[in-house]
Amino acid sequence: MTSACRRSNHPAVANPDAAERDEDEARGLRKIIHVDMDAFFASVEQRDNPELRGRPVAVGGSSGRGVVAAASYEARVFGVRSAMPSVTAKRKCPELIFCKSRFDVYREVSEQIRAIFREHTPHIEPLSLDEAYLDVTEDLQGIGSATRIAEIIRSRIREETQLTASAGVSYNKFLAKLASDQNKPDGLCVIRPGQGAAFVQSLPVRRFHGVGPRGAEKMTRLGIETGADLAAKDIAWLRGHFGSFGDYLYRAARGIDLRPVRANRIRKSIGGERTFHEDIARPDQVRATLEEIIDIVWDRIAQKQARGRTVTLKLKFADFRIATRARSMPRLLADKREFTVAARALLEDELPLPMPIRLMGLTLSSLEQEDAGAQAAEERRSAEQAQLSLL
């Protein structure tokens, strides 16, 4: 892999990088690309409505109970972020324009993008409608260079959807995801073999996936602000201060990630969650947030054509205590209405909240396609990823 982190508005078409191919094959390394669309929902709205281009846009409800689902880069300049109450977003950016979510359109565009991915590899692990990991170690077109493939994919996305994507290229998933965020928007970053540890150690720890604002604050109190600070601590020290999450931090600080890209994985649940920039507690805020999460999660359920019996609500309080409440039905839920009724009932049982919450999540489980063996395998495989939510 070539070593470059650059922004490229019009990626050049070049010959395959034979040196990259030979080097990676000799080392037996994977070639991983993480593709992340730039402000996806908001960018689709700006594409479809020329009057919104260049203006601050938020997707979500504009009422006092609304929550921002996505924000354009023009809005982010003012501090507007996803999961932010709409009232707060409007206060930060008085000129903010709200658009209602159009998940049918976002899903259609997402499928266009995935069709481009499938031209290069069957090994695609979607994380959401707007991002995915691709393993192109053995690419279908025999190009050989992951960097070249990433450039082609970004160019095709621009041509076919009039949207931009950022991409990270590296030899594991952790590094590829960090790289895709390096030069957003419309950027490309490549971390070549042998450079992962140095790249990670140059970053602030808040850039590590799984390290939230509170976790970063704790690390600062302990004298850890960069990946290099983290790498200087031994695993016993990290376990002593962060429990089992210390194992993840030890590997991350060294650029180590052995997880493969998993295509068409069997799910034990489908869900989503939101971490808030500011803790919320008022019943109207909490209810409005739940409605936004219901829309997002049901869209994922519909996309997977999944059916399940158990709805689970997750709340993380300001003191980091986590509460989960579940309701199982005697039969598979028939539609979004039944899912919504169950989710609302779970939340109402918890109101008023004993203290503000910093995260809310919702999942559907006991899926129709599960069997005991597949579920057990999925749980074992997800054990490492589960640690990412501990901070």
One Martini backbone bead per residue (centre of mass of N, CA, C, O) as a GRO file, in nm:
protein
  391
    1MET     BB    1   0.097   0.035   0.021
    2THR     BB    2   0.055   0.343   0.013
    3SER     BB    3   0.166   0.653   0.174
    4ALA     BB    4  -0.140   0.835   0.225
    5CYS     BB    5  -0.296   1.160   0.310
    6ARG     BB    6  -0.573   1.275   0.120
    7ARG     BB    7  -0.731   1.509  -0.081
    8SER     BB    8  -0.988   1.414  -0.342
    9ASN     BB    9  -1.208   1.537  -0.573
   10HIS     BB   10  -1.043   1.392  -0.832
   11PRO     BB   11  -0.963   1.098  -0.884
   12ALA     BB   12  -0.716   0.932  -1.014
   13VAL     BB   13  -0.625   0.731  -1.289
   14ALA     BB   14  -0.432   0.439  -1.238
   15ASN     BB   15  -0.211   0.217  -1.210
   16PRO     BB   16  -0.143  -0.045  -1.063
   17ASP     BB   17   0.013  -0.129  -0.755
   18ALA     BB   18   0.257  -0.354  -0.751
   19ALA     BB   19   0.408  -0.306  -0.487
   20GLU     BB   20   0.170  -0.340  -0.302
   21ARG     BB   21   0.093  -0.627  -0.381
   22ASP     BB   22   0.363  -0.766  -0.313
   23GLU     BB   23   0.390  -0.682  -0.016
   24ASP     BB   24   0.122  -0.800   0.096
   25GLU     BB   25   0.157  -1.092  -0.001
   26ALA     BB   26   0.423  -1.149   0.151
   27ARG     BB   27   0.278  -1.086   0.445
   28GLY     BB   28  -0.031  -1.173   0.458
   29LEU     BB   29  -0.221  -0.929   0.420
   30ARG     BB   30  -0.472  -0.733   0.447
   31LYS     BB   31  -0.731  -0.551   0.252
   32ILE     BB   32  -0.874  -0.253   0.379
   33ILE     BB   33  -1.190  -0.081   0.345
   34HIS     BB   34  -1.328   0.237   0.448
   35VAL     BB   35  -1.653   0.358   0.383
   36ASP     BB   36  -1.766   0.711   0.410
   37MET     BB   37  -2.012   0.908   0.402
   38ASP     BB   38  -2.088   1.250   0.359
   39ALA     BB   39  -2.336   1.356   0.519
   40PHE     BB   40  -2.563   1.180   0.394
   41PHE     BB   41  -2.853   1.281   0.445
   42ALA     BB   42  -2.789   1.583   0.389
   43SER     BB   43  -2.668   1.542   0.102
   44VAL     BB   44  -2.924   1.437  -0.029
   45GLU     BB   45  -3.091   1.692   0.019
   46GLN     BB   46  -2.898   1.881  -0.142
   47ARG     BB   47  -2.915   1.733  -0.410
   48ASP     BB   48  -3.246   1.747  -0.438
   49ASN     BB   49  -3.200   2.060  -0.327
   50PRO     BB   50  -3.048   2.337  -0.444
   51GLU     BB   51  -3.129   2.543  -0.208
   52LEU     BB   52  -2.934   2.378   0.011
   53ARG     BB   53  -2.675   2.454  -0.103
   54GLY     BB   54  -2.443   2.580   0.130
   55ARG     BB   55  -2.631   2.510   0.369
   56PRO     BB   56  -2.766   2.465   0.675
   57VAL     BB   57  -2.842   2.119   0.758
   58ALA     BB   58  -3.115   1.923   0.901
   59VAL     BB   59  -3.207   1.603   1.003
   60GLY     BB   60  -3.536   1.628   1.134
   61GLY     BB   61  -3.686   1.764   1.395
   62SER     BB   62  -3.814   2.109   1.466
   63SER     BB   63  -3.925   2.077   1.722
   64GLY     BB   64  -3.903   2.081   2.065
   65ARG     BB   65  -3.884   1.741   2.034
   66GLY     BB   66  -3.653   1.734   1.852
   67VAL     BB   67  -3.396   1.559   1.652
   68VAL     BB   68  -3.087   1.520   1.525
   69ALA     BB   69  -2.976   1.297   1.268
   70ALA     BB   70  -2.837   1.518   1.074
   71ALA     BB   71  -2.546   1.708   0.941
   72SER     BB   72  -2.407   1.939   0.781
   73TYR     BB   73  -2.112   2.101   0.739
   74GLU     BB   74  -2.234   2.385   0.772
   75ALA     BB   75  -2.355   2.311   1.059
   76ARG     BB   76  -2.094   2.209   1.209
   77VAL     BB   77  -1.956   2.485   1.242
   78PHE     BB   78  -2.181   2.553   1.482
   79GLY     BB   79  -2.217   2.258   1.646
   80VAL     BB   80  -2.385   2.065   1.489
   81ARG     BB   81  -2.535   1.746   1.587
   82SER     BB   82  -2.607   1.448   1.635
   83ALA     BB   83  -2.857   1.411   1.891
   84MET     BB   84  -2.949   1.694   1.897
   85PRO     BB   85  -3.147   1.913   1.997
   86SER     BB   86  -3.320   2.130   1.805
   87VAL     BB   87  -3.308   2.376   1.989
   88THR     BB   88  -3.001   2.382   2.012
   89ALA     BB   89  -2.935   2.397   1.710
   90LYS     BB   90  -3.087   2.668   1.660
   91ARG     BB   91  -2.916   2.833   1.858
   92LYS     BB   92  -2.641   2.785   1.711
   93CYS     BB   93  -2.828   2.796   1.423
   94PRO     BB   94  -3.058   3.010   1.300
   95GLU     BB   95  -3.026   2.909   0.977
   96LEU     BB   96  -3.143   2.641   1.010
   97ILE     BB   97  -3.242   2.358   0.810
   98PHE     BB   98  -3.518   2.146   0.804
   99CYS     BB   99  -3.551   1.789   0.740
  100LYS     BB  100  -3.712   1.525   0.659
  101SER     BB  101  -3.704   1.206   0.666
  102ARG     BB  102  -3.586   0.967   0.384
  103PHE     BB  103  -3.535   0.639   0.393
  104ASP     BB  104  -3.600   0.538   0.111
  105VAL     BB  105  -3.382   0.708  -0.029
  106TYR     BB  106  -3.132   0.624   0.133
  107ARG     BB  107  -3.157   0.321   0.063
  108GLU     BB  108  -3.129   0.349  -0.242
  109VAL     BB  109  -2.846   0.475  -0.241
  110SER     BB  110  -2.707   0.254  -0.080
  111GLU     BB  111  -2.747   0.035  -0.301
  112GLN     BB  112  -2.577   0.169  -0.515
  113ILE     BB  113  -2.313   0.156  -0.353
  114ARG     BB  114  -2.306  -0.156  -0.308
  115ALA     BB  115  -2.286  -0.228  -0.607
  116ILE     BB  116  -2.000  -0.119  -0.631
  117PHE     BB  117  -1.867  -0.302  -0.428
  118ARG     BB  118  -1.950  -0.581  -0.575
  119GLU     BB  119  -1.737  -0.542  -0.812
  120HIS     BB  120  -1.482  -0.617  -0.597
  121THR     BB  121  -1.654  -0.763  -0.352
  122PRO     BB  122  -1.811  -0.994  -0.117
  123HIS     BB  123  -1.657  -0.847   0.132
  124ILE     BB  124  -1.918  -0.703   0.315
  125GLU     BB  125  -1.957  -0.466   0.601
  126PRO     BB  126  -2.216  -0.323   0.719
  127LEU     BB  127  -2.298  -0.050   0.953
  128SER     BB  128  -2.474   0.116   0.749
  129LEU     BB  129  -2.595   0.310   0.500
  130ASP     BB  130  -2.292   0.490   0.502
  131GLU     BB  131  -2.114   0.224   0.585
  132ALA     BB  132  -1.809   0.017   0.515
  133TYR     BB  133  -1.648  -0.286   0.483
  134LEU     BB  134  -1.362  -0.400   0.281
  135ASP     BB  135  -1.232  -0.698   0.132
  136VAL     BB  136  -0.944  -0.681  -0.116
  137THR     BB  137  -0.734  -0.911  -0.129
  138GLU     BB  138  -0.946  -1.051  -0.344
  139ASP     BB  139  -1.023  -0.912  -0.621
  140LEU     BB  140  -1.239  -0.939  -0.895
  141GLN     BB  141  -1.042  -0.753  -1.103
  142GLY     BB  142  -0.728  -0.774  -1.037
  143ILE     BB  143  -0.580  -0.510  -0.925
  144GLY     BB  144  -0.433  -0.528  -0.609
  145SER     BB  145  -0.507  -0.227  -0.520
  146ALA     BB  146  -0.659  -0.065  -0.264
  147THR     BB  147  -0.619   0.227  -0.346
  148ARG     BB  148  -0.736   0.205  -0.631
  149ILE     BB  149  -1.014   0.104  -0.546
  150ALA     BB  150  -1.092   0.348  -0.376
  151GLU     BB  151  -1.081   0.550  -0.608
  152ILE     BB  152  -1.293   0.418  -0.786
  153ILE     BB  153  -1.528   0.423  -0.586
  154ARG     BB  154  -1.540   0.729  -0.540
  155SER     BB  155  -1.586   0.802  -0.838
  156ARG     BB  156  -1.849   0.638  -0.880
  157ILE     BB  157  -2.019   0.772  -0.666
  158ARG     BB  158  -2.010   1.051  -0.789
  159GLU     BB  159  -2.130   0.978  -1.070
  160GLU     BB  160  -2.405   0.818  -0.962
  161THR     BB  161  -2.488   1.030  -0.695
  162GLN     BB  162  -2.349   1.314  -0.629
  163LEU     BB  163  -2.149   1.207  -0.406
  164THR     BB  164  -1.943   1.182  -0.120
  165ALA     BB  165  -1.643   0.999  -0.020
  166SER     BB  166  -1.466   0.841   0.233
  167ALA     BB  167  -1.135   0.679   0.274
  168GLY     BB  168  -0.984   0.384   0.418
  169VAL     BB  169  -0.652   0.231   0.413
  170SER     BB  170  -0.562  -0.105   0.524
  171TYR     BB  171  -0.480  -0.402   0.738
  172ASN     BB  172  -0.728  -0.299   0.919
  173LYS     BB  173  -1.016  -0.186   1.065
  174PHE     BB  174  -0.920   0.025   1.265
  175LEU     BB  175  -0.739   0.186   1.065
  176ALA     BB  176  -0.945   0.237   0.838
  177LYS     BB  177  -1.138   0.409   1.011
  178LEU     BB  178  -0.941   0.628   1.090
  179ALA     BB  179  -0.867   0.709   0.796
  180SER     BB  180  -1.155   0.803   0.692
  181ASP     BB  181  -1.144   1.054   0.912
  182GLN     BB  182  -0.890   1.232   0.840
  183ASN     BB  183  -1.016   1.386   0.543
  184LYS     BB  184  -1.271   1.514   0.602
  185PRO     BB  185  -1.410   1.563   0.325
  186ASP     BB  186  -1.326   1.392   0.048
  187GLY     BB  187  -1.119   1.154   0.140
  188LEU     BB  188  -0.780   1.002   0.156
  189CYS     BB  189  -0.637   0.724   0.348
  190VAL     BB  190  -0.311   0.564   0.398
  191ILE     BB  191  -0.203   0.270   0.582
  192ARG     BB  192   0.078   0.111   0.598
  193PRO     BB  193   0.282  -0.119   0.656
  194GLY     BB  194   0.440  -0.022   0.967
  195GLN     BB  195   0.243   0.254   1.043
  196GLY     BB  196   0.020   0.213   1.259
  197ALA     BB  197   0.145   0.287   1.535
  198ALA     BB  198   0.237   0.575   1.462
  199PHE     BB  199  -0.038   0.684   1.386
  200VAL     BB  200  -0.190   0.630   1.651
  201GLN     BB  201   0.024   0.784   1.843
  202SER     BB  202  -0.055   1.075   1.705
  203LEU     BB  203  -0.327   1.059   1.843
  204PRO     BB  204  -0.596   1.128   1.997
  205VAL     BB  205  -0.794   0.933   2.202
  206ARG     BB  206  -1.075   1.043   2.096
  207ARG     BB  207  -1.040   0.884   1.811
  208PHE     BB  208  -1.113   0.633   1.942
  209HIS     BB  209  -1.303   0.379   1.921
  210GLY     BB  210  -1.498   0.404   2.231
  211VAL     BB  211  -1.397   0.697   2.309
  212GLY     BB  212  -1.539   0.915   2.493
  213PRO     BB  213  -1.562   1.203   2.662
  214ARG     BB  214  -1.536   1.071   2.945
  215GLY     BB  215  -1.297   0.889   2.880
  216ALA     BB  216  -1.103   1.122   2.804
  217GLU     BB  217  -1.113   1.258   3.080
  218LYS     BB  218  -0.993   1.026   3.240
  219MET     BB  219  -0.726   1.014   3.085
  220THR     BB  220  -0.631   1.298   3.151
  221ARG     BB  221  -0.613   1.249   3.460
  222LEU     BB  222  -0.388   1.011   3.383
  223GLY     BB  223  -0.203   1.135   3.137
  224ILE     BB  224  -0.391   1.078   2.871
  225GLU     BB  225  -0.390   1.204   2.516
  226THR     BB  226  -0.238   0.982   2.353
  227GLY     BB  227  -0.130   0.704   2.200
  228ALA     BB  228   0.153   0.720   2.331
  229ASP     BB  229   0.059   0.725   2.623
  230LEU     BB  230  -0.082   0.450   2.605
  231ALA     BB  231   0.168   0.276   2.508
  232ALA     BB  232   0.328   0.328   2.790
  233LYS     BB  233   0.126   0.125   2.900
  234ASP     BB  234   0.054  -0.143   3.059
  235ILE     BB  235  -0.180  -0.391   3.088
  236ALA     BB  236  -0.215  -0.382   3.396
  237TRP     BB  237  -0.280  -0.082   3.419
  238LEU     BB  238  -0.525  -0.082   3.229
  239ARG     BB  239  -0.694  -0.289   3.386
  240GLY     BB  240  -0.699  -0.130   3.657
  241HIS     BB  241  -0.862   0.129   3.511
  242PHE     BB  242  -1.052  -0.044   3.264
  243GLY     BB  243  -1.042  -0.329   3.260
  244SER     BB  244  -1.126  -0.503   2.979
  245PHE     BB  245  -1.074  -0.243   2.804
  246GLY     BB  246  -0.760  -0.253   2.822
  247ASP     BB  247  -0.711  -0.456   2.592
  248TYR     BB  248  -0.804  -0.275   2.365
  249LEU     BB  249  -0.608  -0.038   2.420
  250TYR     BB  250  -0.345  -0.191   2.382
  251ARG     BB  251  -0.394  -0.263   2.083
  252ALA     BB  252  -0.469   0.015   1.964
  253ALA     BB  253  -0.188   0.158   2.036
  254ARG     BB  254  -0.062  -0.069   1.807
  255GLY     BB  255  -0.258  -0.135   1.560
  256ILE     BB  256  -0.443  -0.380   1.660
  257ASP     BB  257  -0.651  -0.605   1.443
  258LEU     BB  258  -0.821  -0.932   1.391
  259ARG     BB  259  -1.071  -0.863   1.251
  260PRO     BB  260  -1.289  -0.958   1.026
  261VAL     BB  261  -1.468  -0.942   0.750
  262ARG     BB  262  -1.835  -0.967   0.771
  263ALA     BB  263  -2.046  -1.127   0.570
  264ASN     BB  264  -2.360  -1.206   0.622
  265ARG     BB  265  -2.431  -1.195   0.912
  266ILE     BB  266  -2.557  -1.327   1.189
  267ARG     BB  267  -2.810  -1.205   1.385
  268LYS     BB  268  -2.928  -1.135   1.719
  269SER     BB  269  -2.965  -0.825   1.636
  270ILE     BB  270  -3.143  -0.507   1.595
  271GLY     BB  271  -3.000  -0.170   1.613
  272GLY     BB  272  -2.972   0.139   1.816
  273GLU     BB  273  -2.781   0.441   1.913
  274ARG     BB  274  -2.742   0.731   2.138
  275THR     BB  275  -2.510   0.990   2.191
  276PHE     BB  276  -2.490   1.270   2.384
  277HIS     BB  277  -2.368   1.589   2.427
  278GLU     BB  278  -2.618   1.616   2.622
  279ASP     BB  279  -2.780   1.555   2.880
  280ILE     BB  280  -3.099   1.396   2.944
  281ALA     BB  281  -3.452   1.420   3.113
  282ARG     BB  282  -3.685   1.517   2.983
  283PRO     BB  283  -3.963   1.365   2.871
  284ASP     BB  284  -3.978   1.506   2.590
  285GLN     BB  285  -3.689   1.441   2.501
  286VAL     BB  286  -3.696   1.134   2.537
  287ARG     BB  287  -3.936   1.075   2.350
  288ALA     BB  288  -3.818   1.203   2.092
  289THR     BB  289  -3.573   1.019   2.075
  290LEU     BB  290  -3.722   0.752   2.049
  291GLU     BB  291  -3.856   0.815   1.776
  292GLU     BB  292  -3.594   0.833   1.616
  293ILE     BB  293  -3.494   0.544   1.681
  294ILE     BB  294  -3.728   0.391   1.565
  295ASP     BB  295  -3.687   0.478   1.271
  296ILE     BB  296  -3.399   0.368   1.237
  297VAL     BB  297  -3.444   0.071   1.327
  298TRP     BB  298  -3.676  -0.001   1.135
  299ASP     BB  299  -3.516   0.040   0.880
  300ARG     BB  300  -3.321  -0.197   0.937
  301ILE     BB  301  -3.534  -0.416   0.959
  302ALA     BB  302  -3.653  -0.380   0.673
  303GLN     BB  303  -3.392  -0.424   0.515
  304LYS     BB  304  -3.361  -0.729   0.647
  305GLN     BB  305  -3.634  -0.870   0.689
  306ALA     BB  306  -3.705  -0.881   0.990
  307ARG     BB  307  -3.803  -1.092   1.278
  308GLY     BB  308  -3.938  -1.040   1.616
  309ARG     BB  309  -4.002  -1.052   1.993
  310THR     BB  310  -3.774  -0.854   2.119
  311VAL     BB  311  -3.766  -0.560   2.319
  312THR     BB  312  -3.493  -0.322   2.384
  313LEU     BB  313  -3.395  -0.098   2.640
  314LYS     BB  314  -3.136   0.155   2.659
  315LEU     BB  315  -2.967   0.308   2.947
  316LYS     BB  316  -2.736   0.580   3.006
  317PHE     BB  317  -2.616   0.733   3.262
  318ALA     BB  318  -2.429   0.987   3.398
  319ASP     BB  319  -2.281   0.748   3.585
  320PHE     BB  320  -2.276   0.486   3.371
  321ARG     BB  321  -2.522   0.348   3.420
  322ILE     BB  322  -2.694   0.051   3.313
  323ALA     BB  323  -3.018   0.006   3.157
  324THR     BB  324  -3.237  -0.276   3.094
  325ARG     BB  325  -3.537  -0.330   2.893
  326ALA     BB  326  -3.772  -0.600   2.835
  327ARG     BB  327  -3.999  -0.733   2.568
  328SER     BB  328  -4.188  -1.026   2.517
  329MET     BB  329  -4.349  -1.198   2.270
  330PRO     BB  330  -4.552  -1.466   2.160
  331ARG     BB  331  -4.483  -1.319   1.888
  332LEU     BB  332  -4.421  -1.182   1.608
  333LEU     BB  333  -4.377  -0.888   1.490
  334ALA     BB  334  -4.565  -0.727   1.240
  335ASP     BB  335  -4.480  -0.413   1.292
  336LYS     BB  336  -4.409  -0.089   1.365
  337ARG     BB  337  -4.638  -0.044   1.564
  338GLU     BB  338  -4.560  -0.270   1.765
  339PHE     BB  339  -4.276  -0.169   1.819
  340THR     BB  340  -4.359   0.110   1.928
  341VAL     BB  341  -4.537   0.022   2.164
  342ALA     BB  342  -4.315  -0.130   2.316
  343ALA     BB  343  -4.110   0.102   2.345
  344ARG     BB  344  -4.290   0.305   2.494
  345ALA     BB  345  -4.355   0.126   2.740
  346LEU     BB  346  -4.067   0.101   2.845
  347LEU     BB  347  -4.023   0.405   2.896
  348GLU     BB  348  -4.268   0.473   3.080
  349ASP     BB  349  -4.163   0.287   3.316
  350GLU     BB  350  -3.906   0.507   3.366
  351LEU     BB  351  -4.090   0.737   3.426
  352PRO     BB  352  -3.914   0.923   3.578
  353LEU     BB  353  -3.597   0.992   3.581
  354PRO     BB  354  -3.338   0.975   3.818
  355MET     BB  355  -3.151   1.071   3.574
  356PRO     BB  356  -2.963   1.155   3.342
  357ILE     BB  357  -2.886   1.085   3.001
  358ARG     BB  358  -2.629   0.974   2.744
  359LEU     BB  359  -2.801   0.713   2.646
  360MET     BB  360  -2.982   0.546   2.372
  361GLY     BB  361  -3.146   0.224   2.307
  362LEU     BB  362  -3.254  -0.015   2.040
  363THR     BB  363  -3.393  -0.354   2.013
  364LEU     BB  364  -3.419  -0.653   1.810
  365SER     BB  365  -3.502  -0.987   1.901
  366SER     BB  366  -3.559  -1.302   1.842
  367LEU     BB  367  -3.506  -1.406   1.566
  368GLU     BB  368  -3.621  -1.603   1.316
  369GLN     BB  369  -3.316  -1.706   1.202
  370GLU     BB  370  -3.242  -1.827   1.459
  371ASP     BB  371  -3.003  -2.024   1.635
  372ALA     BB  372  -2.826  -2.139   1.890
  373GLY     BB  373  -2.552  -2.166   1.748
  374ALA     BB  374  -2.540  -1.888   1.606
  375GLN     BB  375  -2.571  -1.718   1.859
  376ALA     BB  376  -2.321  -1.813   2.010
  377ALA     BB  377  -2.117  -1.728   1.794
  378GLU     BB  378  -2.191  -1.428   1.793
  379GLU     BB  379  -2.125  -1.371   2.090
  380ARG     BB  380  -1.828  -1.441   2.075
  381ARG     BB  381  -1.755  -1.242   1.839
  382SER     BB  382  -1.874  -0.978   2.008
  383ALA     BB  383  -1.700  -0.938   2.265
  384GLU     BB  384  -1.496  -0.724   2.169
  385GLN     BB  385  -1.698  -0.505   2.070
  386ALA     BB  386  -1.842  -0.459   2.346
  387GLN     BB  387  -1.608  -0.290   2.477
  388LEU     BB  388  -1.659  -0.013   2.323
  389SER     BB  389  -1.906   0.076   2.541
  390LEU     BB  390  -1.757   0.136   2.830
  391LEU     BB  391  -1.693   0.469   2.776
   0.00000   0.00000   0.00000
